[in-house]
Amino acid sequence: MNVPHDEQHSPARIVSGAWLDAQHFPPLQYAIHELIAEGLTLLAGGPKIGKSWFTFGLMLAKASGTPALGAIPTEKSPCLLMALEDGYRRLQGRARHLLGDGVPIPDGLDIVIKGTYAELMEALVVWLDDHRDQAPVVTIDTLGRFRPPRTSASDSFGADYRFIGDLKRIIDEVPGGSMIVVHHTRKPSNAGSEGGGDFVDQVSGTTALSAAADATVLLTRRRHEDGAILSVTGRDVREAEYALVSDDGRWRLDGTSLAEAADVAREARRSDSTSDDTKSIVALVEKRALGGDDTRAADVSEALGIDDHKARTYLARAADRGQIRKSGRGLYTRVATVATVANASSTGERNTRNTRNTVTESQTIGQWQGSGETINYTPEDAA
């Protein structure tokens, strides 16, 4: 069979391998190279970490044809920002902050801030039809403000899949068109969600949202920190992680290119893993010390399932940082505190300790940090 069945009025189009092999398709287009491809991208992040600033910055860059995230070249395209959680005054202020004094908001950026679901869908379809030959870009901020109300009796998975599927069909009909749907992440478990598991599982709602989207992007940033990680996966995009920096609302790559930002992200992941191992080792040393036992590398290996070399290395590093202290050849114990030294002094001894980075256990005494010098304690010193 060489003729698609839809030409014979079949409701389901069936094509042959020979037909598929003979086709010529345009290459995949990116709104933002390696990050936002044509089709529908679900962008998720925690509340108040800067998702709206992030996407607004992307739209301003794309609408003006200037570098996105400070380093990624873009081609100018018409953009529609459906900023359903913001007003005109806030958007104007953010635009002037991001663009700089005297730089006008690009004329290629159109904005919608409110409407019913039916009104928003109509505006979206009409706008895309007006710009269908210009590889337009749409951002819906946020999914929750855009989607229609759902009855409690509805099937959550099916409703999510149909909703994203409807948006995807709309953007798929526009050659080179891209749609970003901003959404929230789910509340982290007690164990925390960063650094482990599949980051797609952090998207709030059912798995249908990510399943129906062409790509999922996760923006993660710890509170009160400027550094962030942008995780990307999808059907057509390359799965990767990139380090970002947020400077007073201005998002940029942590590096001069995506490759450098990816290197920084990999190093951050390794550091996080090392930090977790170190915390586990320090906790083990402290637990054993409370039972009157010093800790060897072999004890760490047996308890935590890591090799002896790694255990020795981490024990030595933790001791160098003052997180634990060396009590003998190959032996480690917990760091002495003001409280424990005071207790020893009360027996009549005058304790002399060479201590580094000591942390008090008693808030009534207060915190103290050693600097490596020899300090003599008496009961009066600790009182």
N, C-alpha and C positions, 0 to 999 in steps of 0.2 A: 504493500500500500504506500503510495507516494503523495496522496492528497489528504490534507487534514480533514477530519470528519465534520468539522464545523461548516465546511463549505458545502456539505451535503445536509445541512440543517440539523446536525446532531447536537443535543444540548450539552454534551461533554466532548471537548475537543480531544481527539486522539491523533497523534502524529507519529510518523515512522522515524527510526534512527537516521535514515538517509535524509529525510527532510530536515531534521535538527542539525545534521552535519553540514548541510548546505547553507545554513543561515549565517548572516553577518550581523553581530550585535555591537552596539557602541560600548566602549570601555566604561567601567564603573566610574561614576562621578562622585567627587567629594565636595561637600560644602566647606568642611574644614579637614584638610589632608590628614588621613590616618585616624581621624577622630569621629567625624560626622559624615557618613556616606549618604548617598541617595536612598530614599525609603524612610522608614520610621525608626527613630532612635528613642529609647526610653532612658532618660537621664534621672538618676535617683541620688538622694543625699539626705543627711539628717536635717532636722529643722534648724533654721537660722545659722547655717554654716556658709552661706553665700551662693546658693544655687542660682538665685535670681540675678545677682551681680554677675555671676559667671556667664549665664546665657545672654544677658543683656550686652555684655562685652563682646561676645561672639557675634551677635547680631549687628552691633555697631561696626565691627570690623568688616563683616561680610557686606553690609550695605554700602560701605565706603571703599571697599577693595583694599583695605589696609591690613597689616599683619595681625593675625589673631594670637592671643596669649603672648604678645610681644615678639613672636619669632616665626609664626607659620604664615607664609604668603597666602593671600586669598584673591579670588577674582570677584569683582563687584557683581552682586546679584540683588534683585528685589527681595526684601525681607518683610515678613508680617510677624509682629510680636503681639501675642494675645496675653497681655499682662493682667490677669484677672484678679490678682491680689493687690494691685497697686492703683494709684490715682495719677492724674496728669502731673501734678506738682512734684510728687516723689520721682516720677520718671524723668521729668525735666532736670531735677537736681542731680540725679544719678548720672544722666547723660553728660551734663556739664562737668561733673566731677571726673568721669572716665575719659572724656575727650580733651579736657583742658580748657583754659580760658580762651574765649574768642573762637573756638572751633564749633561750627554749626552742626546740629544734628543732621545726619545725611538724609537727603530727600528720598532716597530709596528705601527708607524704613517707614512702614505703616504700622499703626498701633490700634488695638482694640482693648478696652478695659472692662467692659461688662456686656451682658446680654443673656437672654434665656438660651437654653441648649439649642433650640430650633433656630434662634436668631444667629447664634455663633456658628452653627454648622452652615447656614446659608451664606454668611459673610465669608467663611473659609472657602467654600466651594467657588463662589463668585470671584474672590480674589485670586485663587489659584488658576481659574480659567482665564482671567485677564493677563496673567503672567506665565502662562503655561510653556511658552517657548524661551524662557529666560532662566531656567534652572532655579526657581524660587525656593526660598527657605522660610519655614514657619516654625515658630516656637510657641507652644501652649504651656503657659505657666499659671496654674498647675492643672494636672489631670483631675484632681478632686473638684476644682472650681468649674471645670468644663463639662464633665460627664453628667448625664441625666440622673435624676434621683433613682435609686434602686429600691424596690420593695424588699422587705425582709424575707419574703417567701421565695425570692428568685435564687437561682443557682449561681453562686458567687463565681465559680470558675468559668461557667458558660457565659455569664454576663461580662466578665472581664475580657474573655477571649473575643466575644462579639464586638465589644466597644473598641478595643485596639484594632481588631480586624477591619472594622468599618473605616477608621482613620487611615489605616494602611492602604486600603483599596483606593481611597481618595487621593493619597499622595502618589501611589503607584501609577495612576493614570496621567501623571504629569512628568514628562521626560526630564530626568535629572533633578527632580524635585526632592527636597529633604524636609523632614518634619521632626522636631525635637519635642518630646512630651516630658515635662518636668514632673517628678513625683517624689514621694518621701520614702525613706527606709523604715523598716519595721523597728520597734523598740528592741534594743539589744537584750540578749539573755544575761543572766547573772555572770556567766563565764566570759561575756563580751563577744563581739562578733568580728573585731578587727584582727587581722593576721591569721585567720584560720577558716577552713571551709570554703565553699563556693560563694564568691561575693554576690552572685546573682540572687542567692537566697536571702540577701538582706533587703531586697525590694519589698516594700509593704504591699499587702494584698496577696492574691493567689499567684501561683506560678504562671498562670495564663497570661499575665501582663507581659512578662519577659518572653514567654513562648511565642506570642503573636507578633512581637516586635522584631524588626530586622536586626537590631543591635541593642545592647544594654550597656550603659555607661554609669559607673558609680563614682561619686565624688565623696571622699572621706577626709575629714580634718578634725583633729582634736581641738577641744575648746581652748581658747587663749593661745593657740599656736598658729603661726603663719604658714607652715608647711602642710601640704596636702598630697594625696595620691588620687590620680584619675585612672580607674580601671576600665578597660574597654574589651568587649567581646561581641561577637555577632556572626551572622551567616556569611558576610562578605568582607568585613573588616578584619584586620590582623589583631589577634588577641595580644594585649600588651598592657603595661602599667607605666604611667608617666608621673614624675614628681612636679608639683606645682607650688607656687608661692602666692599668697594673697596679701597684698599691700594696700590696706585701707580701701578694700573693695576692688582694687585692680588685680586681676588674676594674670599670671604669666607663667611660662615654663620655668622650671628650675634648671636653667642651662640655656645655651644659645640655639638648640635644635631639639627635635623630638628624640633623637638618638641619645643626646646628653641627658635629657630628662628621664629617659628610660634607664640609663646607667645609674642615675641618682636614686631612682625608685628601687632598683635591685639592691643597691647598697643599703638603703633604708630598711628593706625587708630582712636582709642579713643581720643588720644591727638589732632589729626588733627580736629576731630569733635568738641572737646571742644574749640580749637583755633578759629574755624569758628564761633561758638556761641558767644564767647567772643568778636570777632571783630564786630559782628552785634550789640551786646549790647553797646559797646563803641561808635559805630557810632550813635546809637539811642540817647545815653546820650548827645553826642556833638551836634546833630541836635536839640534836645529839648533845650539845653542850649543857642544855638544861638537865639532861639525864646523867651528866658527869662524864661524858665521853668526848674525846677529841675526834677529828675526822681526817681520814686519809683518802687519797684518790680512789683507792679500791672500794671504800664505803660509798662514795659518790657513784661509781660505776655500777655497783650492785643495786643501789636504791633507785637510780634514775635511768639506768639502761644506756649509758654512754660509755665510750671507750676510755681506757686509762689515760691516754695522752691528752684527750680533750678535758678530762676531769682535772688533771694536774695543771693544765694551762688556765682553766677558768678559776681554779682555786687560787693560783698565784696572782691572777689579775684582780680577783676580788680582794685579796689581801693588799695588793698595791693601792687599790682605791680606798682602803680602810673599811670595807664592808665586813670583813672578817679579819682575824689576826693569826699570825703563825705562832704556834705554841711549842714547836720542836721540829726536828728534821722530818719533813713530809707530813707534819701534823698541823691542823688548823682548829680554831675554836672561835667562839663569838667574841665580839669586841667588848671590852670592859666598859661599864657605864659609871656615871657619877654615883648612882644609887648602889651598885654592887661594890664600888670602891669604898663608899661610906660605911657599908655594912661590915666590910673587912676591917676597916679602921676602928670600928667600935669594939673590937676584941683587944685593942691595945697596940695593934701593929701600926707602923707608919709605912704606908704603901707608896712605892715609887714605881711608876709605870711609864713606859715610852709608848704613847698612844697616838693613833692617827684617826681623824674623822670620827671621834667618838660621839655617839648619840645617846642622850639621856633616856632613861625609862620612866623617870618620875617627873611629871609636869609640875609638882610642887617645888622641886629643886630648880627646874628650868633647863633649857637646852644648853649644851656646851659642845664645842668642836675643838678637838686637839689639832695642833699644827705640826706634830712630829717632835716637839721638844719634850724633855723630861719634866714631869709635873708631880710635885709631892702633895698628897692628900692627907688630911687629918679630919677627924669628925667635925671640927670647926669649919674646915674648908667646904664641906658638903652641906652644912646647915644653912 
